[in-house]
Amino acid sequence: MYQMMTPGPTMVAPEVMQARSKEFANPDVDTDFCEEYHELCGELADLMHTGNEVYLLGGEGILALEAACASLTEPGDRVLVIDNGIFGKGFEDFVRIYGGEPVLYSSDYHRAVDVEKLREFLKNDHEFKYATVVHCDTPSGVLNPIGEICPLLKEYGILTVVDCVASLFGDEVRVDDWKMDVVCGGSQKALSAPPGLAFVSVSQEARDAMLGRKVPIASFYANLTTFFNYYKDQWFPYTMPISDIYGFREAVRLVREDTGRIKRHEKIAGAVRTAVRAAGLSVYVTEDGDNASTVTAVCVPEGVCAQTIIERMRTEYGILISGSIAELSGKVIRLGHMGNNAQEEKVEPMLSALTKVFEELGVVCRIPLEQTFSVEMKNQS
Ligand SMILES: *Cc1c(COP(=O)(O)O)cnc(C)c1O
């Protein structure tokens, strides 16, 4: 196999893999499972800095996004879709599928949302039931200031659905301080568990909106209200994927122990960006402060093919990096440094291999990537 340095999934700790292979209880019949699930959701809530209830769902991160939109959207609802990235724009589809009317607020994909401009926009148009926004839009690595955006939307009584799948546990997320209503996470990004589980935190206001609907939710699996009484009723709407949850729980334990993780992500991401620029290459996100700490999208130099870089990294150096999707496909390569992979001893070999691959393809780095990276890591410590 290869070192998986993609922006999700990541390399997974052996303890997590072992936990997944344990003998398992019957999650429908054994009430201990419900206690364990409840406790685990409480730990997630702590990590997200919220007193809101958190629910762990059997499905990939996408399920959290779809469930949020399915549960909130009633036919004809106007929904503000904040679009400065591919996942940001993607919410348009979920809103439409459930009968809502998406209104796109689009801005430059190379930078974070400008809060002052959004404020101006909202002065003229703020009749929205809720808004969607992505924290780290992974295909570009842009990081939006949700700590300012969500409170601003709240001034107009607009609920927020925030995709934190690729930021949580790598960049700071403070659900209550930032007045976020529905916050989505997934197992396979900075938590470093395998793909397969999603989770959401739901505020009281969002619960009220979901329960107070006139039109029933047009889904069963993506209906978040089916979870609202799980603990009281000791009942889940479907058999929970218990082995996945055992692994996930172990990953949460490791994250809780790793109290320096946010700082470490920041330091590594900063050093990667400095290295890319010092090499004479460019980072897709133009301002450092607008880039997430979990992923760096590097612009593919003129005359080089993204897929060739990725293939050579994998076949010659045993390191898997990623391209991008949709309109960024072929334009950037993405270096993941999230969760388990946010470690100097994993990032340095990736950069060293990338310097060599670039050279093989006729792109000579002004300063080898790994060299600047190592110096930066020393300087910052
Ligand atoms: C990975 C990711 C998701 C979940 O997508 P999957 O297809 O389930 O991996 C959602 N939002 C963002 C921003 C992501 O990076």
The ligand as a Tripos MOL2 file, in Angstrom:
@<TRIPOS>MOLECULE
LIG
   15    15     1     0     0
SMALL
NO_CHARGES

@<TRIPOS>ATOM
      1 C1        -15.2070   15.0990    2.4310 C.3       1 LIG1
      2 C2        -16.1840   16.1860    2.5230 C.ar      1 LIG1
      3 C3        -17.5490   15.9250    2.6510 C.ar      1 LIG1
      4 C4        -18.0880   14.5380    2.6610 C.3       1 LIG1
      5 O1        -17.9950   14.0380    1.3820 O.3       1 LIG1
      6 P1        -17.8280   12.4840    1.1050 P.3       1 LIG1
      7 O2        -18.1360   12.3690   -0.3430 O.co2     1 LIG1
      8 O3        -18.7370   11.7760    1.9860 O.co2     1 LIG1
      9 O4        -16.3790   12.2040    1.4110 O.co2     1 LIG1
     10 C5        -18.3990   16.9980    2.7790 C.ar      1 LIG1
     11 N1        -17.9490   18.2660    2.7580 N.ar      1 LIG1
     12 C6        -16.6450   18.5530    2.6400 C.ar      1 LIG1
     13 C7        -16.2150   19.9800    2.6380 C.3       1 LIG1
     14 C8        -15.7190   17.5240    2.5140 C.ar      1 LIG1
     15 O5        -14.4220   17.7920    2.3900 O.3       1 LIG1
@<TRIPOS>BOND
     1     1     2 1
     2     2     3 ar
     3     2    14 ar
     4     3     4 1
     5     3    10 ar
     6     4     5 1
     7     5     6 1
     8     6     7 2
     9     6     8 1
    10     6     9 1
    11    10    11 ar
    12    11    12 ar
    13    12    13 1
    14    12    14 ar
    15    14    15 1
@<TRIPOS>SUBSTRUCTURE
     1 LIG1         1 GROUP 0 **** ****
